[in-house]
């Protein structure tokens, strides 16, 4: 290609044997392109006297001071009247970003593909993402890491993947709840989990099982069931437990909303809480305290979690430092246990 020829992105793409979008991202120093590809494309562009519009490039590379929160695909639906968990976490994220002079953008996208990453980063609309990685398959999180997407995840870090995370100590939460039941003298302790296979639920179940084993008790599969965190699923799951294990006298429920649903079902079956069946929930959302029967629950500080998600993501964007934070949990004793 002669120096006199007017080069285009297509010309550079053919010389580098990559797509035009890859050339554009490499010339704009996008974090989605690995450094080796950037160096090669930029070298070819220099050799062929390719110049991009400097003012447009500077506008494109300017930090937006906006962070996107990827609205999770789970039940209850995000932002619904049932989703107090998401609302509380998002409140903490918003306050954390505001303190650092960043804005928050809520993105509704299909988390099972990665098109949204290119769309929001390449347009310069956001500087990074906060994602509920506990609801994603490890392969999808791995794809984000391979793309060098600037993100932080809520949920325990997936082994061997290099990204920032904030999570509650779910294993301790399951253990503490179960140990409390055992100390109360309860004999048939059930587990009502969230989605089966979810990393958060698996960790809480591990704590539940460990406490039973430490007390010399066997795990009864009939005392274990799963749901999807919604009120309706809590009702259905509690009914299954009572059908499978009619003599149960305690139930550890993986969310406050489902715990309230479980209490309703227990009472409908003519049993008393806590006299006949004790109940412990999870999260310590406002509904736990203001329920007609104040709920004993495992507290994790979701507002602090949101603040840390905001702070640690921005720190990563600015410095490249990867952090993993595990928040402690505690038992809050009220009327149901």
SULLIN-V330630 format. One line per field, one symbol per residue. ss: DSSP state (h for helix, s for strand, l for the rest). phi: phi as a letter, one per 20 degrees, with the letter a starting at -180 (. if undefined). psi: psi as a letter, one per 40 degrees, with the letter a starting at -180 (. if undefined). Layout:
ss: ???
phi: ???
psi: ???
//
This chain:
ss: llllllllhhhhhhhhlllhhhhhhhhlllllllhhhhhhhhhhhhhllllllhhhhhhhhllllssssslllllllllllllhhhhhhhhhhhhhhhhlllssssslllllllhhhhhhhhlllllsssslhhhllhhhhhhhhhllllsssslllllllllssssslhhhhhhhhhhhhhhlllllssssslllllhhhhhhhhhhhhhhhhllllllhhhsssllllhhhhhhhhhhhhhhlllllssssllhhhhhhhhhhhhhlllllllllssssssllhhhhhlllllssssllhhhhhhhhhhhhhhhhhhllllssssllssslllll
phi: .ffffeecgffffffelcfffffgfffelffedffffgfffffffffdlecdffffffffeffelcdedeffdbdfggmffeeffffffffffffffffdmddddeddbffeccffffgeffemfcdacdceffddfgfffffffffmffbcdepgffgmdebfbcbeefffffffffffgfffnfdddecdeeffnffffffffffgffffffemdeedgfecbcbcneffffffffffffffcfefcabedebffffffffgfgffemddddgececcebomfgfffefgdgefbeecefffgfffgffffffffecnfecccdefcbedeceeb
psi: hidehhiidddddddefiiddddddddefheehidddddddddddddefhhihdddddddehhefhhhhhhigihihheiedgddddddddddddddddefiihhhhhiheeaeddddddddeedieaihigdeeiidddddddddefhhiiihihhhiehgiiihiigddddddddddddddeeidghihhiahhehddddddddddddddddefiihhdeehiiaeeiddddddddddddddgeeieihhheidddddddddddddeeiiheddhihhahdfiddddeidghhhihhhgdddddddddddddddddeehhihhhhiiihhhbde.
//
